[in-house]
């Protein structure tokens, strides 16, 4: 495991390195009860590692970009939208 972040909707998230790709995968090992169907599933950053499903390589959808988040992102005050 290579770090953790917290999501108020899902719980504690664990990140994993794959080879030289830092934080290329993540999992909510013990997601909150309301979203527990995602517990122990693993997600992969398709822009960091090759992801294959049933023999087909997956690619991010056009226009889909990965935006870093969590404690390592450094959220700026002007990014926060008022409610």
Backbone as ProteinMPNN parsed JSONL, in Angstrom:
{"seq_chain_A": "XXXXXXXXXXXXXXXXXXXXXXXXXXXXXXXXXXXXXXXXXXXXXXXXXXXXXXXXXXXXXXXXXXXXXXXXXXXXXXXXXXX", "coords_chain_A": {"N_chain_A": [[0.845, -1.177, 0.0], [0.476, 2.236, -0.777], [-0.155, 4.79, 0.517], [-3.002, 6.736, 1.676], [-6.294, 8.13, 1.378], [-9.197, 10.009, 2.383], [-12.646, 9.702, 1.84], [-15.667, 11.359, 2.244], [-17.987, 10.067, 1.503], [-17.47, 7.419, 0.844], [-15.454, 6.365, 2.473], [-12.301, 5.252, 3.83], [-9.618, 5.233, 1.6], [-7.299, 3.137, -0.003], [-4.169, 3.258, -1.68], [-2.184, 1.884, -4.334], [0.978, 0.982, -5.676], [1.999, -0.064, -8.909], [4.415, -1.838, -10.239], [6.565, 0.528, -11.603], [4.68, 2.486, -11.674], [3.297, 4.876, -9.825], [0.767, 4.898, -7.341], [-1.173, 3.632, -8.963], [-3.402, 2.125, -8.685], [-6.393, 1.735, -6.712], [-8.409, 1.156, -3.765], [-11.351, 0.77, -1.819], [-11.234, -0.725, 0.91], [-12.856, -1.281, 3.114], [-15.509, -0.093, 2.65], [-18.097, 2.311, 3.418], [-21.223, 1.199, 4.824], [-23.447, 1.936, 3.236], [-22.447, 1.962, 0.678], [-21.245, -0.469, 0.384], [-20.963, -2.381, -1.59], [-18.785, -1.779, -3.151], [-16.63, -2.465, -1.651], [-13.455, -3.93, -1.31], [-13.129, -4.073, -4.082], [-11.012, -3.257, -6.863], [-9.743, -0.411, -8.438], [-8.244, 0.921, -11.394], [-5.825, 3.194, -12.744], [-6.134, 4.034, -15.887], [-4.527, 5.627, -17.432], [-2.054, 5.274, -16.396], [-1.347, 2.57, -16.226], [-1.658, -0.377, -18.293], [-4.867, -1.545, -18.781], [-6.804, -4.387, -18.95], [-9.784, -6.018, -19.898], [-11.513, -8.927, -20.086], [-9.807, -9.665, -22.187], [-9.7, -7.386, -23.76], [-8.184, -4.27, -24.244], [-8.643, -1.523, -22.138], [-9.436, 1.936, -22.466], [-9.312, 5.376, -21.413], [-12.358, 7.227, -21.738], [-13.015, 9.518, -24.466], [-12.164, 12.819, -23.636], [-12.194, 12.266, -20.976], [-10.438, 12.864, -18.167], [-7.923, 12.294, -15.729], [-8.014, 13.656, -12.591], [-5.961, 14.66, -10.073], [-6.602, 14.117, -6.605], [-7.568, 14.402, -3.159], [-5.459, 14.3, -0.21], [-3.007, 14.917, -1.312], [-3.389, 16.697, -3.336], [-3.729, 19.534, -2.999], [-5.913, 21.485, -2.848], [-7.221, 24.502, -4.036], [-8.587, 27.534, -2.658], [-10.266, 28.968, -4.432], [-11.314, 26.972, -5.982], [-13.326, 25.794, -4.609], [-16.748, 25.496, -4.546], [-19.429, 27.623, -3.609], [-22.243, 26.707, -1.549]], "CA_chain_A": [[0.0, 0.0, 0.0], [1.265, 3.46, -0.907], [-0.874, 5.98, 0.909], [-4.439, 6.674, 1.889], [-7.082, 9.352, 1.432], [-10.507, 9.792, 2.975], [-13.803, 10.217, 1.122], [-16.784, 11.387, 3.183], [-19.089, 9.247, 0.995], [-17.088, 6.009, 0.7], [-14.587, 5.944, 3.564], [-10.856, 5.305, 3.674], [-9.165, 4.667, 0.322], [-5.901, 2.711, -0.044], [-3.559, 3.362, -3.008], [-1.167, 0.871, -4.577], [1.879, 1.13, -6.805], [2.122, -1.237, -9.772], [5.717, -1.638, -10.874], [7.035, 1.896, -11.431], [3.53, 3.402, -11.73], [2.867, 5.232, -8.465], [-0.674, 5.043, -7.088], [-1.859, 3.232, -10.193], [-4.639, 1.411, -8.331], [-6.936, 2.104, -5.408], [-9.496, 0.318, -3.285], [-12.002, 1.067, -0.548], [-11.246, -2.069, 1.489], [-14.004, -1.38, 4.023], [-16.366, 1.044, 2.321], [-19.264, 2.485, 4.279], [-22.331, 0.25, 4.609], [-24.328, 2.387, 2.159], [-21.793, 1.685, -0.613], [-20.365, -1.607, 0.648], [-20.753, -3.231, -2.778], [-17.472, -1.476, -3.738], [-15.577, -2.951, -0.76], [-12.495, -4.908, -1.842], [-12.914, -3.964, -5.526], [-9.832, -2.467, -7.168], [-9.822, 0.427, -9.636], [-6.93, 1.175, -11.964], [-5.647, 4.401, -13.534], [-5.842, 3.574, -17.25], [-3.476, 6.452, -18.023], [-0.783, 4.897, -15.769], [-1.07, 1.156, -16.501], [-2.572, -0.988, -19.264], [-5.956, -2.263, -18.13], [-7.479, -5.287, -19.884], [-10.982, -6.674, -19.398], [-11.915, -9.983, -21.018], [-8.919, -9.668, -23.346], [-9.757, -6.114, -24.479], [-7.555, -3.186, -23.503], [-9.526, -0.397, -21.861], [-8.864, 3.272, -22.595], [-10.234, 6.4, -20.915], [-13.275, 7.774, -22.727], [-12.576, 10.832, -24.942], [-12.505, 13.907, -22.731], [-12.09, 11.822, -19.585], [-9.101, 13.118, -17.646], [-7.742, 11.981, -14.321], [-7.667, 14.843, -11.817], [-5.503, 14.259, -8.748], [-7.451, 14.577, -5.518], [-7.153, 13.923, -1.849], [-4.535, 15.103, 0.585], [-1.836, 15.294, -2.086], [-3.779, 17.56, -4.449], [-3.549, 20.944, -2.719], [-7.106, 22.184, -3.318], [-7.195, 25.948, -3.868], [-9.857, 28.079, -2.167], [-11.137, 29.383, -5.539], [-11.907, 25.78, -6.578], [-14.445, 25.387, -3.779], [-17.97, 26.17, -4.953], [-20.319, 27.878, -2.476], [-23.499, 25.958, -1.597]], "C_chain_A": [[0.886, 1.234, 0.0], [0.431, 4.702, -0.639], [-2.365, 5.766, 1.037], [-5.034, 8.076, 1.767], [-8.424, 8.99, 2.031], [-11.569, 10.435, 2.104], [-14.978, 10.223, 2.09], [-17.961, 10.517, 2.746], [-18.762, 7.758, 0.971], [-16.213, 5.494, 1.826], [-13.122, 6.089, 3.224], [-10.441, 4.573, 2.403], [-7.675, 4.344, 0.417], [-5.404, 2.771, -1.482], [-2.415, 2.37, -3.121], [-0.321, 1.24, -5.788], [1.876, -0.176, -7.587], [3.406, -1.049, -10.57], [6.206, -0.231, -10.565], [5.895, 2.92, -11.427], [3.022, 3.665, -10.316], [1.369, 5.447, -8.398], [-1.5, 4.723, -8.336], [-3.157, 2.487, -9.924], [-5.101, 1.886, -6.963], [-8.11, 1.215, -5.067], [-10.046, 0.878, -1.975], [-12.22, -0.294, 0.123], [-12.459, -2.301, 2.387], [-14.902, -0.173, 3.81], [-17.545, 1.12, 3.293], [-20.398, 1.545, 3.871], [-23.196, 0.637, 3.409], [-23.748, 2.112, 0.768], [-20.895, 0.453, -0.512], [-20.164, -2.532, -0.548], [-19.42, -2.926, -3.46], [-16.324, -1.953, -2.853], [-14.765, -4.042, -1.448], [-12.42, -4.953, -3.362], [-11.701, -3.07, -5.747], [-10.069, -1.702, -8.459], [-8.406, 0.748, -10.089], [-6.936, 2.467, -12.763], [-5.21, 3.98, -14.94], [-4.806, 4.439, -17.953], [-2.109, 6.15, -17.416], [-0.373, 3.465, -16.072], [-2.042, 0.672, -17.574], [-3.607, -1.816, -18.511], [-6.673, -3.08, -19.191], [-8.669, -5.928, -19.193], [-11.453, -7.659, -20.449], [-11.121, -9.924, -22.317], [-8.902, -8.376, -24.153], [-9.117, -5.03, -23.624], [-8.542, -2.03, -23.367], [-8.756, 0.905, -21.987], [-9.838, 4.257, -21.958], [-11.125, 6.891, -22.055], [-12.744, 9.123, -23.208], [-13.067, 11.935, -24.003], [-12.425, 13.54, -21.262], [-10.647, 12.0, -19.13], [-9.057, 12.759, -16.176], [-7.284, 13.261, -13.633], [-7.212, 14.382, -10.445], [-6.396, 14.86, -7.673], [-6.9, 14.071, -4.202], [-6.107, 14.814, -1.224], [-3.342, 15.592, -0.214], [-2.145, 16.306, -3.192], [-3.54, 19.033, -4.192], [-4.695, 21.777, -3.272], [-7.005, 23.671, -3.011], [-8.571, 26.451, -3.444], [-10.791, 28.484, -3.3], [-11.745, 28.204, -6.285], [-13.156, 25.323, -5.827], [-15.674, 26.199, -4.183], [-18.857, 26.402, -3.747], [-21.625, 27.098, -2.655], [-24.673, 26.892, -1.684]], "O_chain_A": [[1.91, 1.281, 0.682], [0.332, 5.577, -1.499], [-2.918, 4.767, 0.577], [-4.361, 9.075, 2.02], [-8.756, 7.813, 2.173], [-11.418, 11.578, 1.675], [-15.266, 9.196, 2.703], [-18.854, 10.256, 3.552], [-19.661, 6.923, 1.065], [-16.226, 4.296, 2.111], [-12.741, 6.945, 2.426], [-10.857, 3.44, 2.16], [-6.882, 5.173, 0.863], [-6.122, 2.384, -2.404], [-1.755, 2.051, -2.131], [-0.829, 1.742, -6.791], [1.766, -1.257, -7.009], [3.474, -0.207, -11.465], [6.259, 0.167, -9.401], [6.136, 4.105, -11.197], [2.404, 2.803, -9.691], [0.774, 6.086, -9.266], [-2.41, 5.467, -8.703], [-3.932, 2.244, -10.849], [-4.307, 2.376, -6.159], [-8.727, 0.603, -5.938], [-9.302, 1.39, -1.138], [-13.255, -0.932, -0.069], [-13.019, -3.397, 2.411], [-15.037, 0.671, 4.695], [-17.932, 0.124, 3.905], [-20.506, 1.152, 2.71], [-23.63, -0.231, 2.651], [-24.492, 2.039, -0.209], [-19.903, 0.342, -1.233], [-19.277, -3.386, -0.52], [-18.958, -3.727, -4.272], [-15.163, -1.862, -3.253], [-15.311, -4.947, -2.078], [-11.707, -5.8, -3.901], [-11.395, -2.22, -4.911], [-10.535, -2.264, -9.45], [-7.485, 0.836, -9.276], [-7.94, 2.804, -13.392], [-4.054, 3.615, -15.153], [-4.256, 4.026, -18.974], [-1.103, 6.704, -17.862], [0.819, 3.17, -16.167], [-3.12, 1.241, -17.744], [-3.261, -2.68, -17.706], [-7.103, -2.541, -20.211], [-8.576, -6.335, -18.035], [-11.759, -7.272, -21.577], [-11.67, -10.106, -23.404], [-8.165, -8.276, -25.134], [-9.443, -4.875, -22.447], [-9.183, -1.616, -24.332], [-7.572, 0.973, -21.659], [-11.046, 4.021, -21.954], [-10.689, 6.962, -23.204], [-12.082, 9.82, -22.439], [-14.239, 11.971, -23.628], [-12.572, 14.402, -20.396], [-9.741, 11.353, -19.656], [-10.049, 12.908, -15.463], [-6.296, 13.876, -14.034], [-7.992, 13.771, -9.715], [-6.886, 15.98, -7.817], [-5.876, 13.389, -4.163], [-5.895, 15.947, -1.659], [-2.719, 16.585, 0.162], [-1.237, 16.724, -3.911], [-3.165, 19.741, -5.127], [-4.472, 22.679, -4.079], [-6.739, 24.062, -1.874], [-9.593, 25.876, -3.818], [-12.007, 28.359, -3.152], [-12.609, 28.403, -7.139], [-13.953, 24.55, -6.358], [-15.649, 27.429, -4.167], [-19.036, 25.496, -2.934], [-22.059, 26.858, -3.782], [-25.817, 26.443, -1.733]]}, "name": "protein", "num_of_chains": 1, "seq": "XXXXXXXXXXXXXXXXXXXXXXXXXXXXXXXXXXXXXXXXXXXXXXXXXXXXXXXXXXXXXXXXXXXXXXXXXXXXXXXXXXX"}
